Amino acid sequence: MPLPIRAIAAPALVTLAALAGCASPASGPASAPTPARRDAYVVVPPSGPREQTPDQQVHHVLDRLGFGPRPGDVERVRELGVDRWIALQLAPDRIDDRKTDAFVASAYPAYHLATEDLVESAQAVQQAVRRRARDLAQKGDSAGRRDARAEALRADPALREEARRTRRVVADAQAAKLARAVASERQLQEVMTDFWENHFSVYSGKGLTRLFIPSYDRDVIRPRALGRFRDLLGAVAKSPAMLFYLDQARSMVDSTHAPLRGGRSRRLAAPRRPRGLNENYARELMELHTLGVDGGYTQHDVIEVARALTGWTMNAREGGTFEFRPALHDADAKTVLGHRMPAARGIEDGEEVLDLLARSPATAHHIARKLAVRFVSDDPPPALVERAARTFLDTDGDIRETVRTIVTSPEFFSRSAYRAKVKSPFELVASALRATGASPDSTPRTARAVASLGAPIFGRQSPDGWPETGDAWMNAGAILDRINFGVALAAGRLPGASPARTAELERLRSAPRAEQADAVVDALLGGEASPATREILLRGESPLEMVGLALGAPEFQRR
Amino acid sequence: MDRRVFMKSGAMALVTMGLSPSFLRRTAFGAQLARGASLGGAARGKTLICLFQRGAADALNVVVPFGEKAYYALRPNLAIAAPARASGSAGAIDLDGFFGLHPALAPLAPLWTRGMLAPVHAVGSPSATRSHFDAQDYMESGTPDVKGTRDGWLNRYLALRGTCEAGCVHGAPSPFRAVAMTAQTPRILEGPEPAIAMSSLEEFSVRATGSAAERLEALYRAGQADVVHAAGGEMFEAMRILRAADPQRYAPRNGATYPRSPFGQRLKQIAQLIRSDVGLEVAFADVGGWDTHVNQGSATGQLAARLDDFAQAIVALVADLDDRMSDVAIMTMSEFGRTARQNGSGGTDHGHATALFVIGGDVKGGKVHGRWPGLEPEQLHEGRDLALTTDFRSVFSEVAAKHLGAKRLDALFPGYAGGETSWVGVL
């Protein structure tokens, strides 16, 4: 692999950043861990002639390293140069995103609450409702649970506020994530956040998981989306969202093994229901998160990993933060993937398992392939996957460098990769809002549009996440939904998006139809449309209708 | 799976890479559309309607074991009175002298008399989970205690069934082969085989009128051979089929009156699709409100209200479909049952085994199927719930095999070892 060329000095960086439409480089969002060092900015020139035309390359990087162009983005990237724009996107902490941060901070109150506060609020509401239900039952008034809740809330405005914020928590988190995809200058960081939230998928509908979602998006995934895989893996393993969703929090040493001595020694009362090892997270950790389904682990390994992770739980009373509880930990010796782990250890067992898995070549290959599917095509060239896996292994799981290998490769810029991917519902909505110059929506409405297209944000019930390939998204109902979404957007029915009022459409109103159609094709379809699509656009009775048609067209379904 | 396939279709010769077999079938369908093949009435085959009662319906008060003394000891306030003891309409509707139906299910009584109703009791999932989310997941994926299963068992059925009798014309599947009357694709139908999820037939249309609507649909008329156009072609054809079926002017037969509730309307639209011969093979609808922890009532009350709507909707569908019912089977399901004992809030909590109904088709009605384990303390599961004697996969397999003609049952329910010998004989 050719060595990356460190080509740009700091002063020139400021100029480039300005050209990219940003102010001077600033540090990352306040809630992220302070990075130990700046993101690596490395411009990788083409290793040879690229199959895609220069113009296609510009559209391609905007569609793949981001959620599609906004008005003016194509010109900006063309001017900066595709390779420099890629380098910049791979170094998000050099991109000023304060405007987006400010918007998200003000628009989505429930999203910014600490998990501890949300948990406390939920518990307060639950206790108040229980008290009220008991009172009612004692008085002989056997009102249903819902009445008790309504009464408890009616009586206490502060409690009402607490109930409201726990109710809004998922809607706000969905809207915040979508807002960032639409507005953030750090587009690749948002693409990678979406990628990892899908890879480490959790379901907001399972019990308390919803209370842990904001922190999951804000504190766990986003700050680590381009960092070291092992860091991300560890943060996810300890996140209340994952601990709860995959039942790790309730896993404990079973009766055939000895718990770790130390910690609070407390005889556990006879369990009301069978307690013991819960293999759920251990299995998905290997099957989905690291090695992959063919990664070479056995059922025995699943059990041993589950044993190693016992004690990794969360403290419900202290606001749902991670806690290692020795009394729950299986302290006997274990063997994972042929690797012996001695007895009488605590949290080290779990950490060592994560180390093992993060370093495995099977993991490198699994992650590299998934990234290639996201960035290149549904069936990416094996040679590219190999190179990316090699980068992953050589850099000890550096996600940034692995992505760099993929998005600077000749395969990435091949003709067969151009427009090869079908947009997911999230990508479709975000790209439509960007293409029409919409502002992010501070209401839950647009996130609901994503749900109506079949992929509610944080709403995938099974841990495998939404499909990353096109055939899964395309069916008769989906096309209809996408067409109708385009119609709704063009008609101004989504808050923040009013295509009718854009300056461009004003100018086009008096232009001849052919010019209108060309402008719409340029703005929304990357300048390329089939004769059939063009012919239909020409029959549109207004530029606005043409926008609706273009958003529903087959070309817009692709990126 | 061979991931590189040459496809020649008339004037088009393409190398397609990494495409699944289901896509290829749909591309063939799309290619036929491009050639202007017209879809007339599909061959009339069998239809299975799955109805999911979400929230764990209280089986013991739905199919009432009034012959079981312990039932009354366990539920002093909630139990449904035996038929003989009841005054007026407050007692169970006698089925076989031991079991009865909740009085609110009175509309189903004629189905019992006609031999079209087959309850199965003490059926359910072997999983110990009492989580609604997990248990529904397991029942829809068809793999209890396995969380990694990506597809739902109905989608696997569609894939395994391959060439269709019901939902096909010229060897290509109808876009309406699998329909869920839900806003999003339910877990049970998730998977590579296409299924349509729509909250109503009216919703399933382009949100524009006149020439604007035509233009939107026309975006996908050209049948190119790629996933997007294939799906679009299906959509285009689905719209055409629906228009021909003319849902606006639908009139239920035999005076069938569907309840105005969302559930009632969903069943009405399923009947509509069946009678329109659009090739519907598998239909799904769900209904909530069964999680009666508090104040569930007995002969009247919360549960009774749910059951009334449930029964009226089913009976309307059966009446509406009339003689077509021989080709249609309805199967109800719920993720688990409820505690045998009533709780301190006038309700019941999460239990284990449950009950379901199979209606229509060639059902062996007039009998309550399954093996009744009893409700004595030592007979209860974990001392609290109705014990399981029939795995739900046994009933689902039997219905899939005998009604729909499914063959590869081991692939339909991977990991399930019970074969034909486990079947209770409901069909």
Chai-1 contact restraints between the chains, C-beta under 6 A:
chainA,res_idxA,chainB,res_idxB,connection_type,confidence,min_distance_angstrom,max_distance_angstrom,comment,restraint_id
A,S142,B,N295,contact,1.0,0.0,6.0,A-B,restraint_1
A,S142,B,G346,contact,1.0,0.0,6.0,A-B,restraint_2
A,G144,B,V294,contact,1.0,0.0,6.0,A-B,restraint_3
A,G144,B,N295,contact,1.0,0.0,6.0,A-B,restraint_4
A,R145,B,V294,contact,1.0,0.0,6.0,A-B,restraint_5
A,K206,B,F133,contact,1.0,0.0,6.0,A-B,restraint_6
A,N280,B,K147,contact,1.0,0.0,6.0,A-B,restraint_7
A,E287,B,G148,contact,1.0,0.0,6.0,A-B,restraint_8
A,D378,B,G18,contact,1.0,0.0,6.0,A-B,restraint_9
A,D379,B,M17,contact,1.0,0.0,6.0,A-B,restraint_10
A,D379,B,G18,contact,1.0,0.0,6.0,A-B,restraint_11
A,G454,B,Q184,contact,1.0,0.0,6.0,A-B,restraint_12
A,D464,B,R150,contact,1.0,0.0,6.0,A-B,restraint_13
A,G470,B,V227,contact,1.0,0.0,6.0,A-B,restraint_14
A,D471,B,S20,contact,1.0,0.0,6.0,A-B,restraint_15
A,D471,B,F23,contact,1.0,0.0,6.0,A-B,restraint_16
A,D471,B,V227,contact,1.0,0.0,6.0,A-B,restraint_17
A,M474,B,V227,contact,1.0,0.0,6.0,A-B,restraint_18
A,M474,B,V228,contact,1.0,0.0,6.0,A-B,restraint_19
A,M474,B,A231,contact,1.0,0.0,6.0,A-B,restraint_20
A,N475,B,P194,contact,1.0,0.0,6.0,A-B,restraint_21
A,N475,B,A231,contact,1.0,0.0,6.0,A-B,restraint_22
A,A476,B,P175,contact,1.0,0.0,6.0,A-B,restraint_23
A,A476,B,I196,contact,1.0,0.0,6.0,A-B,restraint_24
A,A476,B,E234,contact,1.0,0.0,6.0,A-B,restraint_25
A,A476,B,M235,contact,1.0,0.0,6.0,A-B,restraint_26
A,A476,B,A238,contact,1.0,0.0,6.0,A-B,restraint_27
A,G477,B,I196,contact,1.0,0.0,6.0,A-B,restraint_28
A,G477,B,A197,contact,1.0,0.0,6.0,A-B,restraint_29
A,I479,B,A231,contact,1.0,0.0,6.0,A-B,restraint_30
A,I479,B,G232,contact,1.0,0.0,6.0,A-B,restraint_31
A,I479,B,M235,contact,1.0,0.0,6.0,A-B,restraint_32
A,L480,B,M235,contact,1.0,0.0,6.0,A-B,restraint_33
A,I483,B,V206,contact,1.0,0.0,6.0,A-B,restraint_34
A,I483,B,L216,contact,1.0,0.0,6.0,A-B,restraint_35
A,N484,B,R207,contact,1.0,0.0,6.0,A-B,restraint_36
A,V487,B,R207,contact,1.0,0.0,6.0,A-B,restraint_37
A,V487,B,A208,contact,1.0,0.0,6.0,A-B,restraint_38
A,A532,B,A222,contact,1.0,0.0,6.0,A-B,restraint_39
A,I536,B,R215,contact,1.0,0.0,6.0,A-B,restraint_40
A,I536,B,A218,contact,1.0,0.0,6.0,A-B,restraint_41
A,I536,B,L219,contact,1.0,0.0,6.0,A-B,restraint_42
A,R539,B,R215,contact,1.0,0.0,6.0,A-B,restraint_43
A,G552,B,L216,contact,1.0,0.0,6.0,A-B,restraint_44
A,G552,B,L219,contact,1.0,0.0,6.0,A-B,restraint_45
A,A553,B,L219,contact,1.0,0.0,6.0,A-B,restraint_46
A,P554,B,V228,contact,1.0,0.0,6.0,A-B,restraint_47
A,P554,B,H229,contact,1.0,0.0,6.0,A-B,restraint_48
A,Q557,B,V228,contact,1.0,0.0,6.0,A-B,restraint_49
